[in-house]
Amino acid sequence: MTPGDATASYQWYDCTTSSSASCTASISGATSSAYALQTGDLGKYVAAIATGTGSYTGAVTSTPVGSVTTPLISIGATTGTPTVGSVLTAGALTPGGATATYQWQEASTSGGAYSNISSATSGTYTVSGSDAGYYIEVQVTGTGNYSGTVTSGYVGPVTIPVTGITVTGAGSATIILNGGTLQMSATALPANATNQTVTWSVTNGTGSATINSTSGLLTATGAGTVTVTASAVDGSGITVQRWSRLPSPQVRRH
């Protein structure tokens, strides 16, 4: 304030625009030279009117500042599984109810330089095949009455899930001697699935058999039918069942 040694009283105002002429709503209790912004000031401009006291007269109005915004503080963890075809959802913002824009980003390493994913600008993102092997995060920028930018933690790396399994017997065998063995094998699809490991199990029907859960070696122990199951272990939930007939004294697989 000029002159520098002037004494004055103060009153802060909310203004509707950056023009001092719009400063008509006095803020209750805001009568010191400093003012801490309040929630009620969001979206408004703020100015002070200083009125001379003692040997100083007249009143001057400061240039309104604003509009007033609230900074984004944080974003919660991204939810969803980082696999091709799944949907990722950005975490909740603090403060709650904040408005913002979203930009999903990816990098080849968790601590690498993240670049924008084209057209990925909503609160959710469907992971595509081109994201395989990458780490993904989302950057959020406040809009309206909210300002600043916060970035989520990363998820990943993105995996390619198993979508199908083909089961065959060794050498395309269909018959084995009762009490004998048949090596089962499984081919996971697609061929570039990240984790192609399966586990094996057998369910006895009218017949009985055992199977090595890791190797897939089927051993017939009783005539009749059994069901052999190959299950992907990557969390995709893909399983394939095959009926096997175990005739006596031979074992036949269909």
Secondary structure as a PSIPRED ss2 file (coil, helix, strand):
# PSIPRED VFORMAT (PSIPRED V4.0)

   1 M C   1.000  0.000  0.000
   2 T C   1.000  0.000  0.000
   3 P C   1.000  0.000  0.000
   4 G C   1.000  0.000  0.000
   5 D C   1.000  0.000  0.000
   6 A C   1.000  0.000  0.000
   7 T C   1.000  0.000  0.000
   8 A E   0.000  0.000  1.000
   9 S E   0.000  0.000  1.000
  10 Y E   0.000  0.000  1.000
  11 Q E   0.000  0.000  1.000
  12 W E   0.000  0.000  1.000
  13 Y E   0.000  0.000  1.000
  14 D E   0.000  0.000  1.000
  15 C E   0.000  0.000  1.000
  16 T C   1.000  0.000  0.000
  17 T C   1.000  0.000  0.000
  18 S C   1.000  0.000  0.000
  19 S C   1.000  0.000  0.000
  20 S H   0.000  1.000  0.000
  21 A H   0.000  1.000  0.000
  22 S H   0.000  1.000  0.000
  23 C E   0.000  0.000  1.000
  24 T E   0.000  0.000  1.000
  25 A E   0.000  0.000  1.000
  26 S E   0.000  0.000  1.000
  27 I C   1.000  0.000  0.000
  28 S C   1.000  0.000  0.000
  29 G C   1.000  0.000  0.000
  30 A C   1.000  0.000  0.000
  31 T C   1.000  0.000  0.000
  32 S C   1.000  0.000  0.000
  33 S C   1.000  0.000  0.000
  34 A C   1.000  0.000  0.000
  35 Y C   1.000  0.000  0.000
  36 A C   1.000  0.000  0.000
  37 L C   1.000  0.000  0.000
  38 Q C   1.000  0.000  0.000
  39 T H   0.000  1.000  0.000
  40 G H   0.000  1.000  0.000
  41 D H   0.000  1.000  0.000
  42 L C   1.000  0.000  0.000
  43 G C   1.000  0.000  0.000
  44 K C   1.000  0.000  0.000
  45 Y E   0.000  0.000  1.000
  46 V E   0.000  0.000  1.000
  47 A E   0.000  0.000  1.000
  48 A E   0.000  0.000  1.000
  49 I E   0.000  0.000  1.000
  50 A E   0.000  0.000  1.000
  51 T E   0.000  0.000  1.000
  52 G E   0.000  0.000  1.000
  53 T C   1.000  0.000  0.000
  54 G C   1.000  0.000  0.000
  55 S C   1.000  0.000  0.000
  56 Y C   1.000  0.000  0.000
  57 T C   1.000  0.000  0.000
  58 G C   1.000  0.000  0.000
  59 A E   0.000  0.000  1.000
  60 V E   0.000  0.000  1.000
  61 T E   0.000  0.000  1.000
  62 S C   1.000  0.000  0.000
  63 T C   1.000  0.000  0.000
  64 P C   1.000  0.000  0.000
  65 V E   0.000  0.000  1.000
  66 G C   1.000  0.000  0.000
  67 S C   1.000  0.000  0.000
  68 V C   1.000  0.000  0.000
  69 T C   1.000  0.000  0.000
  70 T E   0.000  0.000  1.000
  71 P E   0.000  0.000  1.000
  72 L C   1.000  0.000  0.000
  73 I C   1.000  0.000  0.000
  74 S E   0.000  0.000  1.000
  75 I E   0.000  0.000  1.000
  76 G C   1.000  0.000  0.000
  77 A C   1.000  0.000  0.000
  78 T C   1.000  0.000  0.000
  79 T E   0.000  0.000  1.000
  80 G C   1.000  0.000  0.000
  81 T C   1.000  0.000  0.000
  82 P C   1.000  0.000  0.000
  83 T E   0.000  0.000  1.000
  84 V C   1.000  0.000  0.000
  85 G C   1.000  0.000  0.000
  86 S C   1.000  0.000  0.000
  87 V E   0.000  0.000  1.000
  88 L E   0.000  0.000  1.000
  89 T E   0.000  0.000  1.000
  90 A C   1.000  0.000  0.000
  91 G C   1.000  0.000  0.000
  92 A C   1.000  0.000  0.000
  93 L E   0.000  0.000  1.000
  94 T E   0.000  0.000  1.000
  95 P C   1.000  0.000  0.000
  96 G C   1.000  0.000  0.000
  97 G C   1.000  0.000  0.000
  98 A C   1.000  0.000  0.000
  99 T C   1.000  0.000  0.000
 100 A E   0.000  0.000  1.000
 101 T E   0.000  0.000  1.000
 102 Y E   0.000  0.000  1.000
 103 Q E   0.000  0.000  1.000
 104 W E   0.000  0.000  1.000
 105 Q E   0.000  0.000  1.000
 106 E E   0.000  0.000  1.000
 107 A E   0.000  0.000  1.000
 108 S C   1.000  0.000  0.000
 109 T C   1.000  0.000  0.000
 110 S C   1.000  0.000  0.000
 111 G C   1.000  0.000  0.000
 112 G C   1.000  0.000  0.000
 113 A C   1.000  0.000  0.000
 114 Y C   1.000  0.000  0.000
 115 S E   0.000  0.000  1.000
 116 N E   0.000  0.000  1.000
 117 I C   1.000  0.000  0.000
 118 S C   1.000  0.000  0.000
 119 S C   1.000  0.000  0.000
 120 A C   1.000  0.000  0.000
 121 T C   1.000  0.000  0.000
 122 S C   1.000  0.000  0.000
 123 G C   1.000  0.000  0.000
 124 T E   0.000  0.000  1.000
 125 Y E   0.000  0.000  1.000
 126 T E   0.000  0.000  1.000
 127 V C   1.000  0.000  0.000
 128 S C   1.000  0.000  0.000
 129 G H   0.000  1.000  0.000
 130 S H   0.000  1.000  0.000
 131 D H   0.000  1.000  0.000
 132 A C   1.000  0.000  0.000
 133 G C   1.000  0.000  0.000
 134 Y C   1.000  0.000  0.000
 135 Y E   0.000  0.000  1.000
 136 I E   0.000  0.000  1.000
 137 E E   0.000  0.000  1.000
 138 V E   0.000  0.000  1.000
 139 Q E   0.000  0.000  1.000
 140 V E   0.000  0.000  1.000
 141 T E   0.000  0.000  1.000
 142 G E   0.000  0.000  1.000
 143 T C   1.000  0.000  0.000
 144 G C   1.000  0.000  0.000
 145 N C   1.000  0.000  0.000
 146 Y E   0.000  0.000  1.000
 147 S E   0.000  0.000  1.000
 148 G C   1.000  0.000  0.000
 149 T E   0.000  0.000  1.000
 150 V E   0.000  0.000  1.000
 151 T E   0.000  0.000  1.000
 152 S C   1.000  0.000  0.000
 153 G C   1.000  0.000  0.000
 154 Y C   1.000  0.000  0.000
 155 V E   0.000  0.000  1.000
 156 G C   1.000  0.000  0.000
 157 P C   1.000  0.000  0.000
 158 V C   1.000  0.000  0.000
 159 T E   0.000  0.000  1.000
 160 I C   1.000  0.000  0.000
 161 P C   1.000  0.000  0.000
 162 V C   1.000  0.000  0.000
 163 T C   1.000  0.000  0.000
 164 G E   0.000  0.000  1.000
 165 I E   0.000  0.000  1.000
 166 T E   0.000  0.000  1.000
 167 V E   0.000  0.000  1.000
 168 T E   0.000  0.000  1.000
 169 G E   0.000  0.000  1.000
 170 A H   0.000  1.000  0.000
 171 G H   0.000  1.000  0.000
 172 S H   0.000  1.000  0.000
 173 A C   1.000  0.000  0.000
 174 T C   1.000  0.000  0.000
 175 I E   0.000  0.000  1.000
 176 I E   0.000  0.000  1.000
 177 L E   0.000  0.000  1.000
 178 N C   1.000  0.000  0.000
 179 G C   1.000  0.000  0.000
 180 G C   1.000  0.000  0.000
 181 T E   0.000  0.000  1.000
 182 L E   0.000  0.000  1.000
 183 Q E   0.000  0.000  1.000
 184 M E   0.000  0.000  1.000
 185 S E   0.000  0.000  1.000
 186 A E   0.000  0.000  1.000
 187 T E   0.000  0.000  1.000
 188 A E   0.000  0.000  1.000
 189 L E   0.000  0.000  1.000
 190 P C   1.000  0.000  0.000
 191 A C   1.000  0.000  0.000
 192 N C   1.000  0.000  0.000
 193 A C   1.000  0.000  0.000
 194 T C   1.000  0.000  0.000
 195 N C   1.000  0.000  0.000
 196 Q C   1.000  0.000  0.000
 197 T C   1.000  0.000  0.000
 198 V E   0.000  0.000  1.000
 199 T E   0.000  0.000  1.000
 200 W E   0.000  0.000  1.000
 201 S E   0.000  0.000  1.000
 202 V E   0.000  0.000  1.000
 203 T E   0.000  0.000  1.000
 204 N E   0.000  0.000  1.000
 205 G C   1.000  0.000  0.000
 206 T C   1.000  0.000  0.000
 207 G C   1.000  0.000  0.000
 208 S E   0.000  0.000  1.000
 209 A E   0.000  0.000  1.000
 210 T E   0.000  0.000  1.000
 211 I E   0.000  0.000  1.000
 212 N C   1.000  0.000  0.000
 213 S C   1.000  0.000  0.000
 214 T C   1.000  0.000  0.000
 215 S C   1.000  0.000  0.000
 216 G C   1.000  0.000  0.000
 217 L E   0.000  0.000  1.000
 218 L E   0.000  0.000  1.000
 219 T E   0.000  0.000  1.000
 220 A E   0.000  0.000  1.000
 221 T E   0.000  0.000  1.000
 222 G E   0.000  0.000  1.000
 223 A C   1.000  0.000  0.000
 224 G E   0.000  0.000  1.000
 225 T E   0.000  0.000  1.000
 226 V E   0.000  0.000  1.000
 227 T E   0.000  0.000  1.000
 228 V E   0.000  0.000  1.000
 229 T E   0.000  0.000  1.000
 230 A E   0.000  0.000  1.000
 231 S E   0.000  0.000  1.000
 232 A E   0.000  0.000  1.000
 233 V C   1.000  0.000  0.000
 234 D C   1.000  0.000  0.000
 235 G C   1.000  0.000  0.000
 236 S C   1.000  0.000  0.000
 237 G C   1.000  0.000  0.000
 238 I C   1.000  0.000  0.000
 239 T E   0.000  0.000  1.000
 240 V E   0.000  0.000  1.000
 241 Q E   0.000  0.000  1.000
 242 R E   0.000  0.000  1.000
 243 W E   0.000  0.000  1.000
 244 S E   0.000  0.000  1.000
 245 R E   0.000  0.000  1.000
 246 L E   0.000  0.000  1.000
 247 P C   1.000  0.000  0.000
 248 S C   1.000  0.000  0.000
 249 P C   1.000  0.000  0.000
 250 Q E   0.000  0.000  1.000
 251 V E   0.000  0.000  1.000
 252 R E   0.000  0.000  1.000
 253 R E   0.000  0.000  1.000
 254 H C   1.000  0.000  0.000
